[in-house]
């Protein structure tokens, strides 16, 4: 450990930013060399006469800038600066998620693209509110993939069968859609007494690829797409990236307000409406029967197509008819295996109106390069063998068990939570702000989503909430540890204030 003691620059800005800037400057000038261990946060806070939270936020900021790395149990180490690097061939990317320094011809450290992915992107046009590849020690409450409940054994057995039975198909490009893939899609998408037409089933590489294919197949650049003012905004960003700007529709606990949807349709003329009627992300809302009829009525009046995202809905048992049953001529019903079976297989399906099924298939191929035979065949066999339904039941039980951990640690706080939901929508107590709480959690390696992650566009509306997903941690023990950290932050209701001079 170094005897380094920073002298903070004068100024009126937040103290943690000034401290972070001082550390960055000392790294750049060589006062803090590569490999130097920074003082423990508590020790530096004592020396400077500031709070531990201020030092923690400063350390988190320089870690985001890619200047240091935090190692659990060991401390925070300087990675070094890289000024004036000469021209040299890029080193082979380091894919093992372990930070490693490689010395180039000029004697300066060269890092892999992976390290850059572990910090907020410098290319602001592609920036988001999440770090692309978080540090390995992070507790990932910012994701809701299906938990591990023993899927590997069945997947391994089915994969071995496929490689033995279809070696040519695996070696070649996929140029056909077997009937079994459409049959599996029909079974997996069916709900509440409704079954889609097998002829309109399009297999896809997961739900997001399916939705982007639908957007490409049904709209042109410049067309607008309607989203609720809280939504799965990765789709809204993807639509904007492809030249289809989002427009916002006001919502309540059941989804889009029909009267506001009608207003938006009359004024903005969107071509598509994106909704999550059975389990809304992030609020957990359920759209009632009458609201579904009202939304369909407005969509028909203004000739708007509907994307019905049921990826989370497959975890919720309900007798409500899907929108695709009420308006099959204009509804694209989407589901996948990612939340309720296994995320790594990337299996998904669209139930498309027959008029657009071929267009969706072609758009999906153009956007993704085409579906993988191995993954699509595996997805179909998981469904047709009954394994997918068995996994879904086990995952529903695991979610219910983790919900009990939520009640144990956060039960006294205002939140939307349910035993069938893999995430919760937590109302922050005063004086926490959503973004500030996210940053505070990140400084202790717990990753959550602030409310801005779910806004499709700028909004003056504040919810002061965060979304916490509980299914991505590998074990219940890790889930409980992360929830205990969140609980501790909530109880320390003054930690969100910075120190000023």
C-alpha positions as CSV (number, residue, x, y, z in Angstrom):
1,X,0.0,0.0,0.0
2,X,1.3,3.5,-0.8
3,X,1.7,6.4,1.6
4,X,-0.1,8.6,-0.9
5,X,-2.3,11.3,0.6
6,X,-4.3,13.5,-1.8
7,X,-4.7,17.2,-1.5
8,X,-8.2,18.0,-2.7
9,X,-8.6,20.8,-5.2
10,X,-10.6,23.8,-4.2
11,X,-14.1,24.1,-5.7
12,X,-17.8,24.1,-5.1
13,X,-18.6,20.8,-6.8
14,X,-19.4,17.5,-5.1
15,X,-16.5,16.4,-3.0
16,X,-16.6,12.8,-4.3
17,X,-16.1,14.2,-7.9
18,X,-13.2,16.4,-6.8
19,X,-11.6,13.4,-5.0
20,X,-12.1,11.2,-8.1
21,X,-10.5,13.9,-10.3
22,X,-7.5,14.1,-8.0
23,X,-7.0,10.4,-8.0
24,X,-7.2,10.3,-11.8
25,X,-4.7,13.2,-12.1
26,X,-2.2,11.4,-9.8
27,X,-2.6,8.2,-11.8
28,X,-1.9,10.2,-15.0
29,X,1.2,11.9,-13.6
30,X,2.6,8.7,-12.2
31,X,2.2,9.7,-8.5
32,X,0.1,6.5,-8.3
33,X,1.8,3.8,-10.4
34,X,0.2,0.8,-12.0
35,X,-0.5,-1.9,-9.4
36,X,-0.6,0.5,-6.4
37,X,-3.1,-0.4,-3.8
38,X,-5.3,2.6,-2.8
39,X,-6.0,3.1,0.9
40,X,-9.1,1.4,2.4
41,X,-12.1,3.6,2.1
42,X,-12.6,4.0,5.8
43,X,-8.9,5.0,6.3
44,X,-8.9,7.6,3.6
45,X,-12.2,9.0,4.8
46,X,-10.7,9.4,8.3
47,X,-7.6,11.1,6.9
48,X,-9.6,13.5,4.8
49,X,-12.4,14.2,7.3
50,X,-15.2,13.1,5.0
51,X,-17.7,10.3,5.1
52,X,-17.0,6.7,3.9
53,X,-19.8,7.1,1.4
54,X,-18.0,10.0,-0.2
55,X,-14.8,8.0,-0.7
56,X,-16.8,5.0,-1.9
57,X,-18.5,7.0,-4.6
58,X,-15.1,8.5,-5.6
59,X,-13.6,5.0,-5.9
60,X,-16.7,3.8,-7.8
61,X,-16.3,6.7,-10.3
62,X,-12.6,6.0,-11.0
63,X,-13.5,2.3,-11.4
64,X,-16.1,3.3,-14.0
65,X,-13.5,5.3,-15.8
66,X,-11.3,2.2,-16.1
67,X,-8.5,3.5,-13.9
68,X,-8.7,1.0,-11.1
69,X,-10.0,-2.4,-10.3
70,X,-11.8,-3.5,-7.2
71,X,-11.0,-7.0,-5.9
72,X,-13.2,-8.4,-3.1
73,X,-11.1,-9.1,0.0
74,X,-8.0,-7.5,-1.4
75,X,-8.8,-3.8,-2.1
76,X,-8.7,-1.3,-5.0
77,X,-5.6,-1.3,-7.3
78,X,-4.5,1.2,-10.0
79,X,-4.6,-0.2,-13.5
80,X,-2.4,2.6,-14.9
81,X,-2.8,5.1,-17.6
82,X,-2.0,4.7,-21.3
83,X,-0.9,8.1,-22.8
84,X,0.9,8.2,-26.1
85,X,0.6,4.6,-27.1
86,X,2.5,3.9,-30.3
87,X,1.0,2.2,-33.3
88,X,0.9,-1.6,-32.7
89,X,-1.2,-4.5,-33.5
90,X,-4.1,-5.1,-31.1
91,X,-3.6,-7.9,-28.6
92,X,-5.9,-10.9,-28.7
93,X,-9.0,-10.1,-26.6
94,X,-8.9,-11.6,-23.1
95,X,-12.1,-13.5,-22.7
96,X,-11.7,-15.0,-19.3
97,X,-13.1,-12.0,-17.4
98,X,-9.9,-11.7,-15.4
99,X,-8.3,-8.2,-15.7
100,X,-4.8,-8.6,-17.0
101,X,-2.1,-6.1,-18.2
102,X,-0.3,-6.8,-21.5
103,X,2.8,-4.7,-22.3
104,X,3.0,-3.5,-25.8
105,X,6.1,-2.4,-27.8
106,X,6.0,1.0,-26.4
107,X,6.1,-0.4,-22.8
108,X,2.6,0.9,-22.0
109,X,-0.2,-1.4,-20.9
110,X,-2.6,-2.6,-23.5
111,X,-6.0,-3.9,-22.4
112,X,-8.6,-6.1,-24.1
113,X,-12.0,-4.8,-25.3
114,X,-13.5,-6.7,-22.3
115,X,-12.1,-4.2,-19.8
116,X,-13.8,-1.4,-21.7
117,X,-17.1,-3.4,-21.6
118,X,-16.8,-3.4,-17.8
119,X,-17.1,0.4,-17.7
120,X,-19.8,2.8,-19.0
121,X,-19.3,3.3,-22.7
122,X,-17.4,6.4,-23.9
123,X,-19.3,6.3,-27.2
124,X,-22.3,8.2,-25.8
125,X,-24.5,7.4,-28.8
126,X,-24.6,3.8,-27.7
127,X,-24.6,4.6,-24.0
128,X,-27.1,3.0,-21.6
129,X,-27.5,3.0,-17.8
130,X,-25.9,-0.4,-17.4
131,X,-22.3,-1.6,-17.6
132,X,-22.0,-4.1,-20.5
133,X,-20.0,-6.7,-18.6
134,X,-20.0,-6.1,-14.8
135,X,-17.2,-7.2,-12.6
136,X,-17.3,-10.9,-11.7
137,X,-17.9,-10.3,-8.0
138,X,-21.0,-8.1,-8.7
139,X,-24.4,-9.3,-7.4
140,X,-26.5,-9.0,-10.6
141,X,-29.9,-7.7,-9.5
142,X,-30.1,-5.9,-12.8
143,X,-31.0,-9.1,-14.7
144,X,-33.8,-11.6,-14.5
145,X,-32.7,-14.6,-16.5
146,X,-34.1,-18.0,-15.5
147,X,-32.4,-19.3,-12.3
148,X,-30.3,-22.4,-12.5
149,X,-32.4,-25.4,-11.3
150,X,-30.7,-28.3,-13.0
151,X,-31.4,-27.6,-16.7
152,X,-27.9,-28.6,-17.8
153,X,-28.5,-32.4,-17.6
154,X,-31.6,-32.4,-19.8
155,X,-30.0,-29.9,-22.2
156,X,-26.8,-32.0,-22.4
157,X,-28.9,-35.2,-23.2
158,X,-31.0,-33.5,-25.9
159,X,-27.9,-31.8,-27.4
160,X,-26.2,-35.2,-27.7
161,X,-29.2,-36.6,-29.4
162,X,-29.3,-33.7,-31.9
163,X,-25.6,-33.9,-32.8
164,X,-25.9,-37.7,-33.3
165,X,-29.1,-37.5,-35.4
166,X,-28.6,-34.4,-37.4
167,X,-24.8,-33.9,-38.1
168,X,-25.4,-32.4,-41.6
169,X,-28.0,-29.8,-40.3
170,X,-25.5,-28.7,-37.6
171,X,-22.7,-28.3,-40.2
172,X,-24.8,-26.3,-42.6
173,X,-26.8,-23.1,-42.6
174,X,-30.5,-23.4,-41.6
175,X,-32.6,-22.9,-44.8
176,X,-35.9,-24.5,-43.7
177,X,-38.2,-24.4,-40.7
178,X,-39.2,-27.9,-39.7
179,X,-42.8,-28.6,-38.7
180,X,-41.6,-29.6,-35.2
181,X,-40.3,-26.1,-34.6
182,X,-43.7,-24.5,-35.4
183,X,-45.5,-27.1,-33.4
184,X,-43.3,-26.4,-30.4
185,X,-44.0,-22.7,-30.8
186,X,-47.7,-23.2,-30.9
187,X,-47.6,-25.2,-27.7
188,X,-45.4,-22.7,-25.9
189,X,-47.3,-19.7,-26.9
190,X,-50.8,-21.1,-26.1
191,X,-52.5,-19.8,-23.0
192,X,-55.9,-19.3,-21.5
193,X,-57.6,-21.6,-24.0
194,X,-56.1,-19.8,-27.0
195,X,-53.7,-21.5,-29.5
196,X,-52.1,-19.6,-32.4
197,X,-52.3,-20.9,-35.9
198,X,-49.3,-23.1,-36.6
199,X,-48.9,-21.5,-40.0
200,X,-48.2,-18.1,-38.4
201,X,-45.4,-19.4,-36.1
202,X,-42.0,-17.9,-36.7
203,X,-39.1,-19.3,-34.6
204,X,-36.6,-16.7,-33.5
205,X,-33.3,-16.2,-31.6
206,X,-35.0,-15.0,-28.4
207,X,-37.7,-12.4,-27.8
208,X,-35.7,-9.2,-28.4
209,X,-34.6,-10.4,-31.9
210,X,-38.2,-11.4,-32.6
211,X,-39.5,-7.9,-31.6
212,X,-36.9,-6.1,-33.6
213,X,-37.8,-8.3,-36.6
214,X,-41.5,-7.4,-36.2
215,X,-40.6,-3.7,-36.1
216,X,-38.5,-4.0,-39.3
217,X,-41.2,-6.1,-41.0
218,X,-44.1,-3.7,-40.3
219,X,-42.6,-0.2,-40.3
220,X,-40.3,2.0,-42.2
221,X,-37.7,4.5,-40.9
222,X,-39.5,7.5,-39.7
223,X,-42.6,5.6,-38.5
224,X,-43.3,6.1,-34.8
225,X,-43.9,3.3,-32.3
226,X,-46.1,3.8,-29.1
227,X,-44.7,2.7,-25.7
228,X,-46.1,3.1,-22.2
229,X,-44.2,5.7,-20.3
230,X,-42.7,2.9,-18.3
231,X,-41.7,-0.1,-20.4
232,X,-38.9,-2.5,-21.4
233,X,-37.0,0.4,-22.9
234,X,-34.3,-1.7,-24.7
235,X,-36.9,-2.1,-27.4
236,X,-37.6,1.6,-27.5
237,X,-33.9,2.3,-27.8
238,X,-33.5,-0.4,-30.5
239,X,-36.5,1.1,-32.4
240,X,-34.9,4.6,-32.2
241,X,-31.6,3.2,-33.3
242,X,-33.3,1.8,-36.4
243,X,-34.9,5.2,-37.1
244,X,-38.4,4.5,-35.6
245,X,-38.8,7.1,-32.8
246,X,-40.8,6.2,-29.7
247,X,-43.8,8.1,-28.5
248,X,-45.1,7.8,-25.0
249,X,-48.6,6.8,-23.8
250,X,-49.7,7.5,-20.2
251,X,-50.5,4.4,-18.2
252,X,-52.0,3.2,-14.9
253,X,-51.7,-0.1,-13.0
254,X,-53.4,-2.0,-15.9
255,X,-51.4,-0.6,-18.8
256,X,-51.9,2.1,-21.4
257,X,-54.8,4.4,-20.9
258,X,-57.2,3.9,-23.8
259,X,-58.0,7.6,-24.0
260,X,-54.4,8.7,-24.1
261,X,-53.6,6.0,-26.6
262,X,-56.4,7.4,-28.8
263,X,-54.9,10.9,-28.4
264,X,-51.4,9.8,-29.3
265,X,-52.8,7.8,-32.3
266,X,-54.7,10.8,-33.6
267,X,-51.8,13.2,-33.2
268,X,-48.7,11.1,-33.8
269,X,-50.0,8.3,-36.0
270,X,-47.8,5.4,-34.6
271,X,-47.7,2.2,-36.6
272,X,-47.1,-0.1,-33.7
273,X,-48.0,-0.4,-30.0
274,X,-45.7,-2.4,-27.7
275,X,-47.3,-3.8,-24.5
276,X,-46.6,-6.4,-21.8
277,X,-50.2,-7.2,-20.6
278,X,-49.8,-10.1,-18.3
279,X,-46.7,-9.1,-16.2
280,X,-45.6,-5.6,-16.9
281,X,-41.9,-4.8,-16.6
282,X,-41.1,-3.1,-14.3
283,X,-44.4,-2.6,-12.3
284,X,-45.7,-6.2,-12.3
285,X,-49.1,-4.8,-13.5
286,X,-51.8,-7.1,-15.0
287,X,-54.0,-5.7,-17.8
288,X,-57.7,-6.6,-17.0
289,X,-60.2,-8.0,-19.5
290,X,-62.0,-4.8,-20.2
291,X,-58.7,-2.8,-20.7
292,X,-57.6,-5.4,-23.2
293,X,-60.8,-4.9,-25.2
294,X,-60.5,-1.2,-25.0
295,X,-56.9,-1.3,-26.3
296,X,-57.9,-3.5,-29.2
297,X,-60.7,-1.2,-30.0
298,X,-58.4,1.9,-30.2
299,X,-55.9,-0.1,-32.3
300,X,-58.5,-1.1,-34.8
301,X,-59.9,2.4,-35.0
302,X,-56.5,3.9,-35.9
303,X,-55.1,0.8,-37.7
304,X,-52.3,0.2,-35.3
305,X,-50.6,-3.2,-35.0
306,X,-49.8,-4.6,-31.5
307,X,-46.7,-6.3,-30.2
308,X,-47.7,-8.4,-27.2
309,X,-44.6,-9.3,-25.1
310,X,-45.4,-12.3,-22.9
311,X,-41.8,-13.3,-21.9
312,X,-42.6,-12.6,-18.2
313,X,-46.3,-13.4,-18.7
314,X,-45.3,-17.1,-19.2
315,X,-44.6,-17.2,-15.4
316,X,-48.0,-16.0,-14.4
317,X,-51.1,-18.2,-14.5
318,X,-54.2,-16.3,-15.6
319,X,-57.5,-17.0,-17.5
320,X,-57.4,-13.7,-19.3
321,X,-57.3,-14.0,-23.1
322,X,-54.2,-12.7,-24.8
323,X,-54.6,-9.7,-27.1
324,X,-53.8,-12.1,-30.0
325,X,-57.0,-13.9,-29.3
326,X,-59.0,-10.6,-29.4
327,X,-57.3,-9.2,-32.4
328,X,-55.4,-11.9,-34.3
329,X,-55.3,-9.8,-37.5
330,X,-53.0,-7.2,-36.0
331,X,-51.3,-8.7,-33.0
332,X,-47.8,-10.2,-32.9
333,X,-47.6,-12.5,-29.8
334,X,-44.0,-13.0,-28.6
335,X,-42.6,-15.4,-26.0
336,X,-39.3,-17.1,-25.3
337,X,-37.6,-19.5,-22.9
338,X,-35.3,-16.9,-21.3
339,X,-37.3,-16.1,-18.0
340,X,-39.1,-19.4,-17.4
341,X,-36.8,-22.2,-18.8
342,X,-33.3,-21.1,-19.7
343,X,-31.8,-17.9,-21.1
344,X,-28.6,-19.3,-22.7
345,X,-30.4,-21.4,-25.3
346,X,-31.9,-18.2,-26.9
347,X,-35.1,-19.9,-28.0
348,X,-38.2,-17.8,-28.9
349,X,-41.3,-17.7,-31.2
350,X,-43.7,-15.2,-32.7
351,X,-47.3,-15.9,-33.4
352,X,-47.7,-13.6,-36.4
353,X,-50.8,-12.7,-38.5
354,X,-50.5,-14.9,-41.5
355,X,-50.2,-11.8,-43.7
356,X,-46.8,-10.9,-42.1
357,X,-45.3,-14.2,-41.0
358,X,-43.0,-14.5,-44.1
359,X,-41.9,-10.8,-43.7
360,X,-41.1,-11.4,-40.0
361,X,-39.1,-14.5,-40.9
362,X,-37.1,-12.6,-43.6
363,X,-36.5,-9.6,-41.4
364,X,-35.3,-11.8,-38.6
365,X,-32.8,-13.5,-41.0
366,X,-31.6,-10.1,-42.3
367,X,-31.1,-8.7,-38.8
368,X,-29.5,-11.7,-37.1
369,X,-28.0,-13.7,-39.9
370,X,-30.5,-16.5,-39.5
371,X,-31.5,-18.9,-36.8
372,X,-29.2,-21.6,-35.4
373,X,-30.3,-25.1,-36.2
374,X,-28.8,-26.4,-33.0
375,X,-30.4,-23.9,-30.7
376,X,-33.8,-23.9,-32.5
377,X,-33.9,-27.7,-32.5
378,X,-32.9,-27.8,-28.8
379,X,-35.6,-25.2,-28.0
380,X,-38.2,-27.3,-29.8
381,X,-37.2,-30.5,-28.1
382,X,-37.3,-28.9,-24.7
383,X,-40.9,-27.9,-25.3
384,X,-42.1,-31.1,-27.1
385,X,-40.4,-33.4,-24.6
386,X,-42.2,-31.7,-21.7
387,X,-38.9,-30.6,-20.1
388,X,-39.7,-26.9,-20.6
389,X,-43.0,-27.2,-18.6
390,X,-41.1,-29.1,-15.9
391,X,-38.5,-26.4,-15.7
392,X,-41.1,-23.7,-15.6
393,X,-42.8,-25.2,-12.6
394,X,-39.5,-25.6,-10.8
395,X,-38.5,-22.0,-11.6
396,X,-41.9,-20.7,-10.4
397,X,-41.2,-22.5,-7.1
398,X,-37.7,-21.0,-6.9
399,X,-39.1,-17.5,-7.6
400,X,-41.6,-18.0,-4.8
401,X,-38.8,-19.0,-2.4
402,X,-36.7,-16.0,-3.3
403,X,-39.8,-13.8,-2.9
404,X,-39.8,-15.0,0.8
405,X,-36.3,-13.6,1.0
406,X,-37.6,-10.3,-0.3
407,X,-40.3,-10.2,2.3
408,X,-37.7,-11.0,5.0
409,X,-35.3,-8.2,4.1
410,X,-37.5,-5.6,2.4
411,X,-41.0,-6.4,3.6
412,X,-41.4,-3.1,5.6
413,X,-40.9,-1.0,2.4
414,X,-43.4,0.1,-0.2
415,X,-42.9,-2.1,-3.2
416,X,-44.7,-4.0,-6.0
417,X,-43.8,-7.6,-5.5
418,X,-45.4,-11.0,-6.1
419,X,-44.5,-14.7,-5.6
420,X,-44.7,-15.3,-9.4
421,X,-42.5,-12.3,-10.4
422,X,-38.7,-12.5,-10.8
423,X,-38.3,-8.8,-9.9
424,X,-39.7,-6.2,-7.6
425,X,-40.5,-2.5,-8.1
426,X,-39.2,-0.8,-4.9
427,X,-40.3,2.7,-3.7
428,X,-37.3,4.5,-2.2
429,X,-37.8,6.2,1.2
430,X,-36.8,9.9,1.6
431,X,-34.4,11.3,0.7
432,X,-33.1,8.7,-1.8
433,X,-33.3,9.4,-5.5
434,X,-33.4,6.5,-8.0
435,X,-30.1,7.3,-9.7
436,X,-28.3,8.0,-6.5
437,X,-29.5,4.8,-4.9
438,X,-28.3,2.8,-8.0
439,X,-24.9,4.5,-7.7
440,X,-24.7,3.7,-4.0
441,X,-25.5,0.1,-4.6
442,X,-23.0,-0.2,-7.4
443,X,-20.3,1.1,-5.1
444,X,-20.7,-2.0,-3.0
445,X,-21.0,-4.3,-6.1
446,X,-24.8,-4.7,-6.1
447,X,-26.2,-3.8,-9.5
448,X,-29.8,-2.7,-9.8
449,X,-31.8,-0.7,-12.3
450,X,-33.0,2.8,-11.7
451,X,-36.3,4.1,-13.1
452,X,-34.6,5.8,-16.0
453,X,-33.8,2.3,-17.4
454,X,-37.6,1.9,-18.1
455,X,-38.4,5.3,-19.6
456,X,-38.6,5.1,-23.4
457,X,-37.9,8.9,-23.7
458,X,-37.3,11.9,-21.5
459,X,-40.0,12.5,-18.9
460,X,-40.8,15.0,-16.2
461,X,-42.5,12.2,-14.2
462,X,-40.5,10.8,-11.2
463,X,-41.3,7.6,-9.5
464,X,-38.4,7.4,-7.0
465,X,-38.3,3.6,-7.6
466,X,-35.7,1.0,-8.6
467,X,-36.2,-2.5,-10.0
468,X,-34.5,-5.4,-8.3
469,X,-34.3,-8.7,-10.1
470,X,-33.9,-11.7,-7.8
471,X,-33.5,-14.7,-10.2
472,X,-30.0,-14.0,-11.7
473,X,-27.9,-14.7,-8.6
474,X,-26.8,-18.3,-8.7
475,X,-28.0,-19.2,-5.2
476,X,-30.5,-18.1,-2.7
477,X,-27.6,-17.4,-0.3
478,X,-26.2,-14.9,-2.8
479,X,-29.7,-13.4,-3.3
480,X,-30.1,-13.0,0.5
481,X,-26.7,-11.4,0.7
482,X,-27.5,-8.8,-1.9
483,X,-30.9,-8.1,-0.4
484,X,-29.2,-7.5,3.0
485,X,-26.9,-4.9,1.4
486,X,-29.9,-3.2,-0.2
487,X,-31.6,-3.2,3.2
488,X,-28.6,-1.7,4.8
489,X,-28.5,1.1,2.3
490,X,-32.2,1.8,2.7
491,X,-31.8,2.0,6.5
492,X,-28.9,4.5,6.1
493,X,-31.1,7.2,4.8
494,X,-28.5,9.9,4.9
495,X,-25.9,8.1,2.8
496,X,-27.2,9.7,-0.4
497,X,-25.9,13.1,0.5
498,X,-22.4,14.2,-0.5
499,X,-20.1,16.2,1.6
500,X,-19.5,19.8,0.6
501,X,-17.0,22.4,1.8
